[in-house]
Amino acid sequence: MNRLTTDVLIIGGGAAGMSSALSAAKTGADVTLLEREPIAGGVLNQCIHNGFGLQFYHEELTGPEFASRLQREMSEEGVSMIGESYVRHIDVREKKAVVLSPKGAFEISAKALVISSGARERPFGSLLIQGYRPSGILPAGLAQRYVNLENYLPGKRAVVLGSGDIGLIMARRLTLEGVEVVAVIERMPYPGGLTRNIVQCLEDYDIPLLLSTTVTKVFGKGRLEEVEITKVDERFVPIPGTSSRLKVDTLILSAGLLPQVEDFDDDLTIDPINRGFVVSNTGESSVEGVFAAGNNVAVFDLVDYVAAEGWIAGRHAALYALGKNTSGDRVPVVRGDNVGVVVPGIVDMDEHVRLYVRLKNPMDKGTLVLKELGLEKSFSYGVPSEMIQMVIKKEKLMPLIDAKRLTVEVH
């Protein structure tokens, strides 16, 4: 087995991984990036629509353009990427990984790790829908790959379950390719995707959005023939007498993403609400020298946020590997009223804080309050699908030393 050494080993080559690699290399570290696909980019490579890069690059790009730019910049900085690689075993605390690839088997030893494993789509089996599993039922990400990369249409008449952003985007994409999209079904009383996607992907194409509704049964053995949809109450229990059937041959699942943490959850602390790794505002996890960034920390609503967090994690991983780490005092972040997802989970006093918050429920107006710091940010309209972001300079963090916590709440 070949043995390699590197300063920073990055696992996963999506937006967070590429940004981490670029940042770590610019900080002066030797960087190795592992990616399971032949090229880096992750899901960006199949997201041919625009809307990316407005914050990270300050211009509007498609997904492949965003990925291509990061790929080029990594190459210019000398990042070593091993494509088509599979991590067969990893020792997080020793920072060693056994990797299989077409180039052979490697044991890679590093001084710091960045885990950017992303998120996976919630599968059909977890939705407890009655019926067989005929062909024609597939996650939105897979449908996107079929259409945008493989040049296949999944069917002729479709319904989308879930109003997450990828489901909304695929409703539009399928419509543009000639598929009849009957409706987007959402069990919540409000949409799950960004407002701009509701307008641009559904309203602009007259695609109905049915709220407080879910798919309760599928029909068909060889191929999907019909789905049963039913209204649900506030506890998401189907309401008797409200069912109807839709004749479709395709069911696209956009029922949410789950942070991909299973290979590391025995070693790293997981946040029960975010369902991802607990990290500080430097990106460091519960194990010293091991960093995480992107959708395996929490599912972000913008790839720009993912790349920004990757950049921070990569820089601090490089500083750690080079013996230049300047970690300060740390305090936990505590959820207060009306707060769901929150990142980071720990505040390092020696670094600025980029705070991301998801509301538990929609609010016409409200105020994000950082209790111990006396800081506030008001908003006119907030929904759980759109993160509220707030940046706090490290100079303003001093009150946390005595408070020993940062409470985040929404009034």
C-alpha positions as CSV (number, residue, x, y, z in Angstrom):
1,M,0.0,0.0,0.0
2,N,1.3,3.4,-0.9
3,R,1.7,5.9,2.0
4,L,1.2,9.6,1.5
5,T,1.5,12.6,3.8
6,T,-0.2,16.0,3.6
7,D,-0.8,18.9,5.9
8,V,-4.6,19.1,5.3
9,L,-6.7,16.2,4.0
10,I,-10.1,17.2,2.8
11,I,-12.8,14.6,2.3
12,G,-15.4,15.6,-0.2
13,G,-15.1,17.8,-3.2
14,G,-18.3,19.8,-3.3
15,A,-18.5,23.6,-2.8
16,A,-17.4,23.3,0.9
17,G,-14.5,21.0,0.1
18,M,-13.2,22.9,-2.9
19,S,-13.4,26.2,-1.0
20,S,-11.7,24.6,2.0
21,A,-8.9,23.3,-0.2
22,L,-8.4,26.7,-1.9
23,S,-8.3,28.5,1.4
24,A,-6.0,26.0,3.1
25,A,-3.6,26.2,0.1
26,K,-3.6,30.0,0.1
27,T,-2.7,29.9,3.8
28,G,0.4,27.9,2.9
29,A,-0.5,24.3,3.6
30,D,0.0,21.3,1.4
31,V,-3.5,20.1,0.6
32,T,-5.0,16.8,-0.6
33,L,-8.6,16.6,-1.7
34,L,-10.6,13.3,-2.0
35,E,-13.6,13.2,-4.3
36,R,-15.7,10.1,-5.2
37,E,-16.5,11.5,-8.7
38,P,-13.9,11.9,-11.5
39,I,-14.0,15.7,-11.1
40,A,-14.7,17.9,-8.1
41,G,-17.8,20.0,-7.9
42,G,-20.3,17.7,-6.4
43,V,-24.0,18.6,-7.1
44,L,-22.9,21.9,-8.6
45,N,-22.0,20.1,-11.8
46,Q,-25.6,19.1,-12.4
47,C,-27.2,22.4,-11.3
48,I,-27.2,24.1,-14.7
49,H,-29.5,27.0,-13.6
50,N,-28.1,30.3,-12.5
51,G,-28.3,32.0,-9.1
52,F,-25.0,30.9,-7.6
53,G,-22.0,33.0,-6.6
54,L,-23.8,36.3,-5.9
55,Q,-22.2,36.5,-2.4
56,F,-19.1,34.4,-2.8
57,Y,-17.9,35.7,-6.2
58,H,-20.2,38.8,-6.4
59,E,-21.6,37.8,-9.8
60,E,-24.3,35.4,-10.9
61,L,-23.1,32.0,-12.1
62,T,-24.5,28.6,-13.0
63,G,-23.6,25.6,-10.8
64,P,-21.0,24.3,-13.3
65,E,-19.5,27.8,-13.7
66,F,-19.2,28.1,-9.9
67,A,-17.5,24.7,-9.7
68,S,-15.2,25.3,-12.7
69,R,-13.9,28.5,-11.2
70,L,-13.1,26.8,-7.9
71,Q,-11.5,23.9,-9.8
72,R,-9.3,26.3,-11.7
73,E,-8.3,28.2,-8.6
74,M,-7.4,25.0,-6.7
75,S,-5.2,23.9,-9.6
76,E,-3.4,27.2,-9.6
77,E,-2.7,26.9,-5.9
78,G,-1.3,23.4,-6.3
79,V,-4.1,21.4,-4.6
80,S,-3.7,17.7,-5.1
81,M,-7.0,16.0,-6.0
82,I,-7.6,12.3,-6.1
83,G,-10.8,11.6,-8.0
84,E,-12.9,8.4,-8.0
85,S,-11.6,7.8,-4.5
86,Y,-13.4,5.9,-1.8
87,V,-12.4,6.2,1.9
88,R,-12.4,2.7,3.1
89,H,-11.3,3.5,6.6
90,I,-10.6,6.6,8.6
91,D,-9.1,7.2,12.0
92,V,-10.3,10.6,12.9
93,R,-8.2,11.1,16.0
94,E,-5.0,10.0,14.3
95,K,-6.0,11.8,11.1
96,K,-5.3,8.8,8.9
97,A,-7.4,7.5,6.0
98,V,-7.2,4.4,3.9
99,V,-8.3,5.3,0.4
100,L,-9.1,3.2,-2.7
101,S,-8.9,4.7,-6.2
102,P,-8.1,3.7,-9.8
103,K,-4.5,4.8,-9.0
104,G,-4.3,2.2,-6.2
105,A,-4.7,2.0,-2.4
106,F,-3.3,4.7,-0.2
107,E,-2.8,5.3,3.4
108,I,-2.9,9.1,3.8
109,S,-1.6,10.7,7.0
110,A,-2.5,14.4,7.7
111,K,-2.0,17.0,10.3
112,A,-5.5,18.3,10.0
113,L,-8.8,17.0,8.5
114,V,-11.6,18.8,6.9
115,I,-14.8,16.7,6.5
116,S,-17.0,18.1,3.7
117,S,-19.2,15.1,3.1
118,G,-22.3,17.1,2.2
119,A,-25.9,15.8,2.6
120,R,-28.0,13.1,1.1
121,E,-31.6,13.1,0.0
122,R,-34.3,11.6,2.2
123,P,-35.3,8.3,0.6
124,F,-38.7,7.0,-0.3
125,G,-38.6,4.3,2.3
126,S,-38.4,6.8,5.1
127,L,-41.7,8.5,4.1
128,L,-44.0,5.7,5.1
129,I,-46.1,5.9,1.9
130,Q,-48.4,2.9,1.2
131,G,-48.1,0.9,-1.9
132,Y,-45.4,-1.0,-3.9
133,R,-42.2,0.5,-5.1
134,P,-42.8,0.8,-8.9
135,S,-40.4,2.5,-11.3
136,G,-40.9,6.2,-11.7
137,I,-40.3,7.2,-8.1
138,L,-37.0,8.9,-7.6
139,P,-35.3,11.7,-5.6
140,A,-35.1,15.2,-7.1
141,G,-31.3,15.1,-7.2
142,L,-31.3,11.9,-9.2
143,A,-33.9,13.3,-11.6
144,Q,-31.8,16.4,-12.0
145,R,-28.8,14.2,-12.9
146,Y,-30.8,12.2,-15.4
147,V,-32.0,15.3,-17.2
148,N,-29.0,17.6,-17.0
149,L,-26.1,15.2,-17.3
150,E,-27.4,11.9,-18.7
151,N,-30.0,13.4,-21.2
152,Y,-32.9,11.2,-20.0
153,L,-36.4,12.2,-19.0
154,P,-37.8,10.3,-16.0
155,G,-41.4,10.3,-17.3
156,K,-44.1,12.2,-19.1
157,R,-46.5,13.3,-16.3
158,A,-45.1,14.1,-12.9
159,V,-45.9,15.2,-9.4
160,V,-43.3,16.6,-7.0
161,L,-43.5,15.7,-3.3
162,G,-41.9,18.4,-1.2
163,S,-41.3,22.1,-1.9
164,G,-37.6,22.2,-1.2
165,D,-35.5,24.2,-3.6
166,I,-34.3,21.3,-5.7
167,G,-37.9,20.1,-6.0
168,L,-39.0,23.5,-7.2
169,I,-36.2,23.8,-9.6
170,M,-36.9,20.4,-11.0
171,A,-40.6,21.2,-11.4
172,R,-39.5,24.1,-13.7
173,R,-36.8,22.0,-15.5
174,L,-39.1,19.1,-16.3
175,T,-41.8,21.6,-17.6
176,L,-39.2,23.2,-19.9
177,E,-38.3,19.7,-21.2
178,G,-42.0,18.9,-22.0
179,V,-43.0,16.9,-18.9
180,E,-46.4,17.8,-17.5
181,V,-45.9,18.7,-13.9
182,V,-49.3,18.3,-12.3
183,A,-48.5,19.9,-8.9
184,V,-46.0,20.3,-6.1
185,I,-47.3,18.8,-2.9
186,E,-46.1,20.1,0.5
187,R,-47.2,18.8,3.9
188,M,-46.3,22.0,5.7
189,P,-48.7,25.0,5.7
190,Y,-45.9,27.1,4.0
191,P,-43.4,26.4,1.2
192,G,-40.0,24.8,2.0
193,G,-37.9,26.6,-0.6
194,L,-36.7,30.1,-1.2
195,T,-39.3,32.7,-2.1
196,R,-37.5,33.5,-5.4
197,N,-37.8,29.8,-6.4
198,I,-41.6,29.7,-5.6
199,V,-42.0,32.7,-8.0
200,Q,-39.6,31.7,-10.7
201,C,-40.2,28.0,-10.8
202,L,-43.9,27.6,-9.9
203,E,-45.9,30.8,-10.3
204,D,-44.2,31.8,-13.6
205,Y,-45.2,28.4,-15.1
206,D,-48.6,28.1,-13.5
207,I,-47.6,25.0,-11.5
208,P,-50.0,24.5,-8.5
209,L,-48.5,24.4,-5.0
210,L,-50.8,22.3,-2.7
211,L,-49.9,23.1,1.0
212,S,-50.9,21.0,4.0
213,T,-51.1,18.0,1.7
214,T,-49.1,14.9,1.3
215,V,-48.9,11.7,-0.8
216,T,-50.4,8.8,1.1
217,K,-50.4,6.0,-1.4
218,V,-48.8,5.0,-4.7
219,F,-50.4,2.7,-7.3
220,G,-48.7,0.6,-9.9
221,K,-46.4,-2.4,-9.9
222,G,-44.2,-2.3,-12.9
223,R,-44.5,1.5,-13.4
224,L,-46.2,4.2,-11.3
225,E,-49.7,4.8,-12.5
226,E,-51.3,7.0,-9.8
227,V,-50.7,8.7,-6.5
228,E,-53.2,9.4,-3.7
229,I,-52.9,12.8,-2.1
230,T,-54.5,13.8,1.2
231,K,-54.9,16.9,3.2
232,V,-53.2,16.8,6.7
233,D,-53.9,18.6,9.9
234,E,-51.5,20.6,12.1
235,R,-50.0,17.4,13.4
236,F,-49.5,16.1,9.8
237,V,-52.2,13.4,10.3
238,P,-54.1,12.7,7.1
239,I,-57.7,14.1,7.3
240,P,-60.3,11.5,6.4
241,G,-62.4,12.3,3.3
242,T,-59.9,14.7,1.7
243,S,-58.1,12.2,-0.5
244,S,-58.0,12.4,-4.3
245,R,-55.9,10.6,-7.0
246,L,-53.6,12.0,-9.6
247,K,-52.7,10.0,-12.8
248,V,-49.0,10.3,-13.1
249,D,-46.1,8.1,-14.1
250,T,-43.4,9.9,-12.1
251,L,-43.1,10.9,-8.5
252,I,-40.2,13.3,-7.7
253,L,-39.2,13.3,-4.1
254,S,-38.0,16.6,-2.6
255,A,-38.6,15.7,1.0
256,G,-35.5,17.3,2.5
257,L,-31.8,16.7,2.9
258,L,-30.0,14.9,5.7
259,P,-26.4,15.8,6.7
260,Q,-24.0,13.0,5.7
261,V,-22.4,12.2,9.1
262,E,-22.8,8.4,9.5
263,D,-19.2,7.5,8.9
264,F,-18.0,9.9,11.6
265,D,-20.8,10.1,14.3
266,D,-19.0,7.7,16.6
267,D,-16.1,10.2,17.0
268,L,-17.7,13.6,16.4
269,T,-20.5,15.3,18.3
270,I,-23.7,15.7,16.4
271,D,-26.3,18.5,16.9
272,P,-29.7,16.9,17.4
273,I,-31.6,19.8,15.7
274,N,-29.1,20.5,12.8
275,R,-28.5,16.7,12.5
276,G,-24.9,17.7,11.5
277,F,-21.5,18.1,13.2
278,V,-21.2,20.6,16.0
279,V,-18.6,23.1,15.0
280,S,-17.2,26.4,16.2
281,N,-17.0,29.5,14.2
282,T,-13.6,28.3,13.0
283,G,-15.1,25.2,11.6
284,E,-13.4,23.0,14.2
285,S,-15.4,19.9,15.4
286,S,-15.4,18.3,18.9
287,V,-12.1,16.7,18.0
288,E,-9.0,18.9,17.9
289,G,-7.6,19.4,14.5
290,V,-10.7,18.0,12.7
291,F,-12.8,20.5,10.9
292,A,-16.2,20.2,9.1
293,A,-18.0,22.5,6.7
294,G,-21.0,22.7,4.5
295,N,-24.2,20.7,4.5
296,N,-22.8,18.0,6.9
297,V,-23.0,20.7,9.6
298,A,-26.5,21.9,8.7
299,V,-28.4,22.1,5.5
300,F,-27.8,25.6,4.1
301,D,-30.1,27.3,1.7
302,L,-27.4,28.9,-0.4
303,V,-24.2,27.4,-1.9
304,D,-22.5,30.7,-1.2
305,Y,-22.9,30.1,2.5
306,V,-21.5,26.6,2.1
307,A,-18.5,27.9,0.3
308,A,-18.0,30.7,2.8
309,E,-18.0,28.2,5.7
310,G,-15.6,26.0,3.8
311,W,-13.2,28.9,3.3
312,I,-13.2,29.5,7.1
313,A,-12.7,25.8,7.9
314,G,-9.9,25.4,5.4
315,R,-8.0,28.4,6.7
316,H,-8.1,27.3,10.3
317,A,-7.3,23.7,9.3
318,A,-4.1,25.0,7.6
319,L,-3.2,27.2,10.6
320,Y,-3.6,24.1,12.8
321,A,-1.5,22.0,10.5
322,L,1.2,24.6,10.3
323,G,1.4,25.1,14.1
324,K,-0.1,28.6,13.8
325,N,-3.4,27.9,15.5
326,T,-4.6,30.8,17.7
327,S,-7.7,29.3,19.3
328,G,-9.3,31.4,22.0
329,D,-11.7,30.9,24.8
330,R,-14.9,29.0,23.8
331,V,-18.5,29.2,24.8
332,P,-21.5,27.2,23.7
333,V,-24.3,28.7,21.6
334,V,-27.7,28.1,23.2
335,R,-31.1,28.1,21.3
336,G,-33.7,30.4,22.7
337,D,-37.3,31.0,21.7
338,N,-38.3,30.4,18.0
339,V,-34.9,29.1,16.9
340,G,-34.4,25.9,15.0
341,V,-31.2,25.3,13.1
342,V,-28.3,27.5,14.3
343,V,-24.6,27.5,13.2
344,P,-22.1,27.6,14.8
345,G,-22.7,25.6,17.9
346,I,-19.6,27.0,19.7
347,V,-18.1,30.5,19.7
348,D,-14.3,30.8,19.6
349,M,-13.5,34.2,21.0
350,D,-10.5,34.7,18.7
351,E,-12.5,34.7,15.4
352,H,-15.4,36.6,13.9
353,V,-18.8,34.9,14.0
354,R,-20.9,34.2,11.0
355,L,-24.2,33.2,12.6
356,Y,-26.9,31.3,10.6
357,V,-30.4,30.8,12.1
358,R,-33.5,29.1,10.8
359,L,-36.9,30.0,12.4
360,K,-39.1,27.3,13.8
361,N,-42.1,28.9,12.2
362,P,-42.9,31.7,9.7
363,M,-43.1,35.2,11.1
364,D,-44.4,38.4,9.5
365,K,-41.7,40.4,11.3
366,G,-39.4,39.8,14.2
367,T,-36.0,40.4,15.8
368,L,-33.0,38.1,16.1
369,V,-31.5,38.7,19.5
370,L,-28.1,37.8,20.8
371,K,-28.9,38.0,24.5
372,E,-25.6,38.2,26.2
373,L,-24.1,40.6,23.6
374,G,-27.1,43.0,23.5
375,L,-27.1,42.8,19.7
376,E,-30.3,42.6,17.5
377,K,-31.2,42.2,13.9
378,S,-34.8,42.9,12.7
379,F,-36.5,41.3,9.7
380,S,-39.8,42.1,8.0
381,Y,-40.6,38.5,7.0
382,G,-39.0,35.3,7.9
383,V,-39.6,31.6,6.9
384,P,-37.8,28.5,8.1
385,S,-36.5,27.8,4.5
386,E,-34.5,31.0,4.4
387,M,-31.6,31.5,6.9
388,I,-31.1,34.7,8.8
389,Q,-27.4,35.6,8.7
390,M,-25.6,37.9,11.1
391,V,-21.9,38.7,11.3
392,I,-20.4,39.6,14.7
393,K,-16.9,41.0,14.9
394,K,-14.6,39.3,17.5
395,E,-14.1,42.6,19.2
396,K,-17.7,42.5,20.3
397,L,-17.5,39.0,21.9
398,M,-15.8,40.0,25.2
399,P,-19.1,39.8,27.3
400,L,-19.3,36.1,26.6
401,I,-16.3,35.4,28.8
402,D,-18.3,36.2,31.9
403,A,-21.6,35.0,30.5
404,K,-20.1,31.6,29.4
405,R,-22.7,31.2,26.7
406,L,-24.4,32.9,23.8
407,T,-28.1,32.7,23.7
408,V,-29.8,33.1,20.3
409,E,-33.5,33.9,20.3
410,V,-36.1,35.4,18.0
411,H,-38.8,37.8,19.3
